[in-house]
């Protein structure tokens, strides 16, 4: 990533725009990809006049939205086949149906927050598609979420200028904190599911 950034700092701004859009797209399909750092770097180039803020913002947001909607369609087309056929052994079918029902009820709120949920963006879009949430609502909300997040990153990079790398520490800390919280919540829900299932089994076997 450092080599990519060093290379982008010396090329035509068009390549910066393409890199921002392309990496924002990829990051929604392969979440570990560090698109946020590239967007912050683009913001630092805005600060020195090499890159236009609005153009970078639009392309980063469009790339992110297209990536999100690509995973949405994968979930829509193949989600049920992947999860309900039992190919993923550690995800029970009952849990899949519960997640779908939960997404149909709260999914739009999750989509609004998805850009701020580090490491879960591909999962959110996948289940949004599998739960058959409205295509146009999902597109609009994912665009709005990405627009706000990318605005914050670009503005931060613009304000920091040559010191833009300092934000990397805060992004990493934020990502780890959100990931930890999500893991804890997942464990709580898993423990609750196991407890309720064992309790139900115990009541059925008790004479």
VOGU-3710 file (C-alpha; in Angstrom, 3 decimals, decimal comma):
1> xxxxxxxxxx> 0,000/0,000/0,000  2,845/2,397/0,795  4,351/1,763/-2,655  0,979/2,423/-4,282  0,592/5,711/-2,444  4,117/6,809/-3,316  3,416/6,015/-6,955  0,128/7,924/-6,977  1,766/11,026/-5,548  3,812/11,417/-8,717
11> xxxxxxxxxx> 1,276/10,614/-11,445  -1,509/12,382/-13,296  -4,527/13,091/-11,029  -6,677/10,937/-13,312  -4,865/7,872/-11,988  -5,527/9,019/-8,440  -9,244/9,242/-9,199  -9,236/5,794/-10,807  -7,340/4,305/-7,866  -9,749/5,840/-5,361
21> xxxxxxxxxx> -12,806/4,512/-7,227  -11,284/1,086/-7,916  -10,009/0,478/-4,408  -13,296/1,695/-2,895  -15,057/-0,888/-5,082  -12,706/-3,746/-4,159  -12,890/-2,959/-0,442  -16,604/-3,708/-0,388  -15,957/-7,199/-1,747  -12,710/-7,946/0,108
31> xxxxxxxxxx> -13,127/-5,956/3,380  -9,483/-6,089/4,581  -8,493/-3,942/1,595  -7,431/-0,531/3,034  -9,437/1,845/0,834  -9,878/4,361/3,649  -6,153/5,105/3,720  -6,147/5,827/-0,016  -9,114/8,186/0,344  -7,350/10,054/3,151
41> xxxxxxxxxx> -4,249/10,307/0,976  -6,386/11,718/-1,843  -7,592/14,297/0,653  -4,004/15,353/1,319  -3,582/15,893/-2,435  -6,688/18,072/-2,348  -4,904/20,196/0,227  -2,038/20,941/-2,162  -4,312/21,490/-5,151  -3,411/18,317/-7,066
51> xxxxxxxxxx> -6,828/16,708/-6,762  -10,359/18,125/-6,803  -12,330/17,448/-3,610  -15,756/16,988/-5,233  -14,442/14,717/-8,004  -12,583/12,502/-5,520  -15,644/12,394/-3,257  -18,013/11,395/-6,065  -15,705/8,716/-7,483  -14,919/7,213/-4,071
61> xxxxxxxxxx> -18,632/7,136/-3,259  -19,648/5,668/-6,619  -16,928/3,009/-6,373  -18,021/2,109/-2,861  -21,693/1,966/-3,826  -21,010/-0,222/-6,868  -18,968/-2,597/-4,721  -21,729/-2,730/-2,119  -24,371/-3,419/-4,751  -22,209/-6,112/-6,382
71> xxxxxxxxxx> -22,231/-8,036/-3,100  -25,938/-7,284/-2,772  -26,605/-9,010/-6,107  -24,371/-11,953/-5,152  -26,442/-12,346/-1,989  -29,650/-11,983/-3,991  -28,648/-14,558/-6,609  -26,656/-17,095/-4,605  -27,220/-16,390/-0,887  -29,896/-19,005/-0,292
81> xxxxxxxxxx> -28,023/-21,640/-2,302  -24,814/-21,032/-0,347  -26,262/-20,943/3,165  -29,400/-23,067/3,056  -27,804/-26,053/1,334  -25,661/-26,562/4,414  -22,366/-26,044/2,633  -21,248/-23,792/5,469  -21,523/-26,243/8,341  -21,148/-23,805/11,237
91> xxxxxxxxxx> -24,186/-21,699/10,188  -27,453/-23,535/10,996  -30,354/-23,023/8,611  -32,547/-21,686/11,446  -29,987/-18,962/12,063  -30,028/-18,027/8,377  -33,798/-17,552/8,467  -33,536/-15,506/11,663  -30,928/-13,241/10,120  -33,101/-12,783/7,026
101> xxxxxxxxxx> -36,105/-11,880/9,183  -33,985/-9,485/11,237  -32,615/-7,853/8,095  -36,071/-7,379/6,633  -36,976/-5,484/9,798  -33,804/-3,511/10,540  -31,698/-3,920/7,401  -32,104/-0,376/6,089  -30,782/1,069/9,345  -27,761/-1,237/9,120
111> xxxxxxxxxx> -27,134/-0,160/5,519  -27,089/3,494/6,588  -24,427/2,671/9,173  -22,525/0,134/7,068  -19,638/2,421/6,008  -18,926/3,062/9,677  -18,862/-0,660/10,532  -15,328/-1,765/9,812  -14,902/-5,258/8,417  -18,619/-6,003/7,984
121> xxxxxxxxxx> -19,461/-4,140/4,783  -19,418/-7,207/2,527  -21,492/-9,165/5,044  -24,098/-6,396/5,316  -24,506/-6,105/1,546  -24,596/-9,900/1,104  -27,409/-10,362/3,635  -29,234/-7,302/2,300  -29,377/-9,006/-1,071  -30,260/-12,402/0,345
131> xxxxxxxxxx> -33,066/-10,815/2,380  -34,359/-9,206/-0,824  -34,368/-5,659/0,504  -35,513/-3,032/-1,979  -32,888/-2,481/-4,689  -33,427/1,253/-5,034  -33,620/1,891/-1,277  -30,468/-0,153/-0,684  -28,633/1,694/-3,461  -29,697/5,113/-2,168
141> xxxxxxxxxx> -28,867/4,379/1,466  -25,506/2,766/0,707  -24,639/5,782/-1,463  -25,576/8,188/1,342  -23,558/6,211/3,895  -20,494/6,098/1,639  -20,859/9,794/0,775  -20,740/10,851/4,426  -17,860/8,510/5,310  -15,740/9,521/2,321
151> xxxxxxxxxx> -16,420/13,200/2,980  -15,031/12,779/6,501  -11,938/10,942/5,223  -11,218/13,433/2,434  -11,714/16,396/4,733  -9,416/14,848/7,338  -6,728/14,246/4,721  -7,105/17,781/3,409  -6,736/19,294/6,884  -3,782/17,099/7,849
161> xxxxxxxxxx> -1,890/17,698/4,587  1,575/16,144/4,691  0,748/14,664/8,095  -2,110/12,616/6,664  -0,487/9,362/7,794  -1,299/10,294/11,392  -4,913/9,359/10,806  -3,853/5,783/10,096  -3,461/5,161/13,837  -6,958/6,446/14,556
171> xxxxxxxxxx> -8,502/4,452/11,707  -6,790/1,295/12,946  -7,906/1,936/16,521  -11,445/2,655/15,373  -11,496/-0,488/13,223  -10,247/-2,689/16,060  -12,742/-1,198/18,515  -15,725/-1,685/16,193  -14,578/-5,204/15,302  -14,218/-6,096/18,998
181> xxxxxxxxxx> -17,702/-4,782/19,771  -19,212/-6,703/16,855  -17,451/-9,923/17,887  -18,738/-9,557/21,444  -22,279/-8,975/20,176  -21,999/-11,989/17,853  -20,825/-14,176/20,741  -23,671/-12,958/22,927  -26,249/-13,768/20,259  -24,598/-17,151/19,593
191> xxxxxxxxxx> -24,601/-18,016/23,293  -28,229/-16,964/23,547  -29,125/-19,126/20,557  -27,343/-22,178/21,985  -28,956/-21,649/25,387  -32,462/-21,334/23,957  -31,965/-24,377/21,741  -30,643/-26,523/24,614  -33,480/-25,314/26,848  -36,055/-26,199/24,195
201> xxxxxxx> -34,505/-29,642/23,722  -34,461/-30,204/27,475  -38,161/-29,285/27,819  -39,096/-31,658/24,986  -37,256/-34,593/26,517  -38,520/-33,978/30,061  -41,525/-36,254/30,799
//
